[in-house]
Amino acid sequence: MNKRRKFIQMSAVLGAGAFLPLQFCNTKKEESTGTEAVIGATSGILDDFGIQLYSVKENMAEDPVATIRAMASFGYTQLEGFDGGKGIFWGMSHTEFKSLMDDLGVDFIASHANTFQNLDELAEKAGAIGMKYLICPWVGPQKSMDDYKRLADEFNKQGEICKQHGLRFAYHNHGYTFEELDGQIPQDYLMQNTDPDLVDYEMDTYWVYTAGKDPISYIKKYPNRFVLGHVKDKSGDLPFEEPNGSTLIGKGIMDFPSILRAGMDNGMKYYIVEQERFDGTDPMEAAKINAAYMKSLVF
């Protein structure tokens, strides 16, 4: 039985707020029954978790292969890419990139990309190596809801192209889609006017939170639509309105145990670490610390 199925069993036993740090769980009481036995049988929240390589963008620009090898050594089993100027395969062919992933035992599940240009060609290559998603990471604030209506139509079209090549399309939010425009919340409009068979969403939990919204409420409002999630914490040492305020996961003010619990209950499948501000911590060291945090949480 994998950990996700164990989670479903545990949720019925433990109820809300059942996340505990690893050190508080007794994993040696094999004779125990009931709740203790269920907790003891679990070694972590997730079987797999990933990192958005933008978190180590300078290292990727310098030596992508060495950087990716380091991510694998830290315990990340999934990678989400971005186009750093050399394409999403970092100067390699898609099959060469796939071979590197296979050698490391890592899944290249998704990449942020310019989905408005050459999508058919990119989707063909991504699908051929078993990627799950191509993700539109940015559209920028729009002037009116008519612009978002056009984007919803465009996302459906992009989703159809991705589907034809055996993968899926998703949109990654920033804060601006959660800010009222023409009496509406653009994020709600996009989610209600895109085809669930063609379009998924990647919730950047940080941007939802800093826009003054509750990530958990949105996850529950749209079950099975936020299939991917960015795990990015908000520093409590900076003004709340500071846009560049991410920090080490678990060191900020966001309640990730509850957020991840809601995600797992409502169809979120991929949990991807991202950090963009480091406050003196080396990005590679931060990636290592964040991986340890993700591995330390248990139910």
URUR-V851438 format. One record per backbone hydrogen bond with DSSP energy under -0.5 kcal/mol. CO is the residue of the C=O (numbers start at 1). NH is the residue of the N-H. Records with the same first field share a line. If there is no record, write none. Layout:
CO->NH ; NH
This chain:
2->6
3->7
4->8
5->9
6->10
7->11
8->12
9->13
10->14
11->15
15->18
20->298
21->24
22->25
24->26
25->27
28->30
29->32
33->36
34->38
35->39
36->40
37->41
39->42
49->77 ; 78
50->273
51->53 ; 80
52->55
53->56
54->57
56->60
57->61
58->62
59->63
60->64
63->67
64->68
65->69
66->70
67->71
68->72
69->73
70->74
71->75 ; 76
72->75
77->107
78->51
79->109 ; 110
80->53
81->112
82->84
86->91
87->84 ; 90
89->92
93->97
94->98
95->99
96->100
97->101
98->102
99->103
100->104
101->105 ; 106
102->105
106->108
107->79 ; 109
109->132 ; 133
110->81
111->135
113->115 ; 137
114->117
118->122
119->123
120->124
121->125
122->126
123->127
124->128
125->129
126->129 ; 131
127->130
132->168
133->111
134->170
135->113 ; 137
136->172
144->147 ; 148
145->149
146->150
147->151
148->152
149->153
150->154
151->155
152->156
153->157
154->158
155->159
156->160
157->161
158->162
159->163
160->164
161->165
162->165 ; 167
163->166
168->134
169->200
170->136
171->173 ; 202
174->177
175->178
176->179
177->187
179->186
181->184
184->181 ; 186
185->188 ; 189
186->190
187->191
188->192
189->193
195->198 ; 199
198->169
200->171
201->203 ; 227 ; 228
202->173 ; 204
203->205 ; 230
204->208
205->209
206->210
207->211
208->213
209->212
213->215
214->218
215->219
216->220
217->221
218->222
220->223
222->225 ; 226
225->201 ; 227
227->269 ; 270
228->203
229->231 ; 272
230->205 ; 232
231->274
233->235 ; 247
234->253
239->242
243->245
245->235
247->233
248->251
254->256
255->259
256->260
257->261
258->262
259->263
260->264
261->265
262->266
263->266 ; 268
264->267
266->224
270->229 ; 272
271->50 ; 273
272->231
273->52
278->281
282->286
283->287
284->288
285->289
286->290
287->291
288->292
289->293
290->294
291->295
292->296
293->296 ; 297
296->22
297->45
298->20
